[in-house]
Every structure is written in structure tokens, then in C-alpha cells.
Amino acid sequence: LGSFYWLQGQVHEAINLFSKGRKLALTFNNKQYNLISILNISLCKIDILELEEALELLYEYKDLAESQNYDGLVKVSYFCLAMVNSCLGFKEKALYFAEKVYRELPLRYQTPWAIGYGFLFLGLAYRKLDQIEKSLHLYNQAIS
């Protein structure tokens, strides 16, 4: 339901619904749904430019995904963290996460969503890091 509101542009309502879903996931100890809820809330926060809050959530997402050995979700956290850190001017952290996931491209065994967002977010991160050739290559991959 949160995704429906998000796609309709009602981002605050989407955050509210994803937060309720997260509470349910925690109540029933559903670790994967908790992770998905954290990611969705952070992506909504990015959409409304609440980047500091998104960053905090993304670090939580990364730490939980790592502790639960969800390798694919860890990679998702890297491209999200690269992009948000670059937008906030944290260039060293942005480059760290961007390079970590860039070495593993193409993102095999990922959903089409993760592959598309991965190329777009990494392209934006590298643009903010003044690595224009890499950025353009990633943008081209996103539309190929």
C-alpha cells in the first residue's frame, strides 16, 4: 500500500504506511520485511530531500543487511549510500561506497529495480564526484 501512495506522489503517506509496516515486521520478527521497510522509507526521504534522515536509515539498512548476510541487499545499500553521501558533500564516504559496488557491476542476481536504481544512483554519485566519464557510462547502462 505504501508503494501505491509513493507512486501517486503522496510521499508522506507512503512513509507513514511503510513505518506501520516496519512496526509490524518488528512485532513479528520478520527481518527481511523490516529491511524492505527501512529501504522504502529511506527512498521516500530521498524523494522529499530529507537526505540526512535517509542517510541515517541507509546506514541502519546496511548494518542489518550485513549482520543477516543478505549480500544483495548490502549492495543495494552501497549504491544508495554512495548517492546520498555524494549529495551531502561527503565525498570520501561516497567514493568508498561507489567503488565498492562499481567493482561488482553488472549487479548479477539483482531485481530489475535494483539494477536500474544502481546505475542511476551510481551515475549521480560519480557526477557529484566529478567523474563524468564514469557517470555517463552508468547513465547509458541504465537506459540500455
N, C-alpha and C positions, 0 to 999 in steps of 0.2 A: 504494500500500500504506500509506503514511503517513497518508493521509486516512482510510482504514478504521480504523486504530488510534485516530486522533484522535476520530472519531465514536463509537467504543466507549468513550471516556473514558480510554484509555491514552496520555495526552499525552506522557509521557517517551519511550515507544517511538516515537510518531509523530515527535517531534523527532529521535530517533536515525535514523529512516528518511529523513526529509527532509534531514538532514545528509549522509547517504550519497548521496542523490540529487544534492545540491548538489556534492559532490566529483566525481561522475560528469559532471555538467554542465560543471564547470570543466575536467576532463580532456579532454572532447571539444569544448570551447569553445562550448558551447550556451548563449548569453547569455540567451535567453528562459527556459529551464528553470532556470538559475541564479536569475533574478529570482523565478520562481514558488516555488522552494525557500526563498529568503530570506523571502518574504512568509508562506509557510506556517509556517516556524519562528517568525517574529515573532508570528503569530496564536496559535500554541500557547503561546508565552511569556506572551502576554496572558491566556490561559485559566488559567495557573497563577500569575498575578500577579507574574511576573518582568518588571515593567514597564520597569525601566532597561535590561535586556538587549533587550527588544522595541523600545524606543526607538532604541537603537544600530543594530539591524538595519533598522529602518524608514528611518532616515536613509541607510543604505547602499543600501537598495532605491530610495529616491527619487533619489539621486545617479546610480545606474546606469541607472534608467529615463530620467532626463533626458538623460544622455550618449548613450543609444541611441535617443532620440526616440520613446519609447513613451508617447505622450500619455495614453492611457487608464490605463496603469499609474502614471503620475505622479499622476493624480487620485486613484487608489486610495491612494497614499502620503499624499496630503494629508488625506483623512478619517481615516486611521489615525493619522497624526501629530497631528492635532487632538485626537483622543480620548485618546491616551496622554499627550500633554503636559498636557491638562487634568486627567487623573487624578493626575499627578505634581505638580500645582500650578504648572506653567509656563504661566501664563495668557496672557502676551503671545504666546508661540510658538503656543499652542493657538488663540488668536483669529486669528493670522496665517494658519494653515493652514485653519481652519474657513471664514474669509471668502473665501479663495482658491477653495475648491471650492464654497462655497454660492452664489456668483455664477453658477456654471455649472450649477446644478440646473435641470431634471432632468438626470441623468447620461445623456445620449444615447449610444448606441452602446456601452454597457457591458453586461456579462453581468448576468443577474438577481441573481447573488450579489453583484456589486459595487454594484448599485443598492440592494439590501436592506441590506447592511452599511453602505453610505454613509449612508443615512438613519438607521440605528441609531447608528452611531458619531458622526455629527454631532449627533444628538439628545442623546447623552450628553455630548459636548463642550460644547454650549451649556447644558445643565443645570448642568454643573460651573462654567460661566462666568456663572451666574445670569441667563441669558437664557431664561427659562422659556417665553415665548410661542413663540419660535423652536424651542425644544426640542420642545414639544408638537406644533407643526406638522410637524416632521420625523418624530416618532414616528407621527403619523397617516398620513403619506405611506408609512411603512414597512409599515403594515398595509392600505393601500388597494390 
